[in-house]
Amino acid sequence: MSVFDDPPAELSPERVAELLERGEIQLIDVREPYEHEAGRIDGARHIVLERLASEAETIDRDRPVVFQCRLGARSAMATQAFRASGYDAHNMTGGIQAWVEAGLPLSPAGGYVAPH
């Protein structure tokens, strides 16, 4: 059962921050290594998109999972695939760019959104 009532596939960065802080979701960053190094969300697990299928069994099926990338396109693909496989999967709308625009923090200090 999901922590959401009739869960939408898309979640706002603010909602993701709230759920992450409460420990109610797994957040997966599917960006490339250079993007992850430039700036990342504390608490997110980094699995590059092309390795996601081979790492799927390491993602807990019993907890909601949220995918994020730079703008939301790559993570939307991951969300669709995982929902089709029976996961309670969601996409962070607008990606890490929207996270920053919402005033939410990045690590490390001085972190930034790397261009794709």
Secondary structure, DSSP 8 states (H G I E B T S, - for coil): --SSSS--SEE-HHHHHHHHHTT--EEEE-S-HHHHHH-B-TT-EE--GGGHHHHGGGS-TTS-EEEE-SSSHHHHHHHHHHHHTT--EEEETTHHHHHHHTT---BSTT------
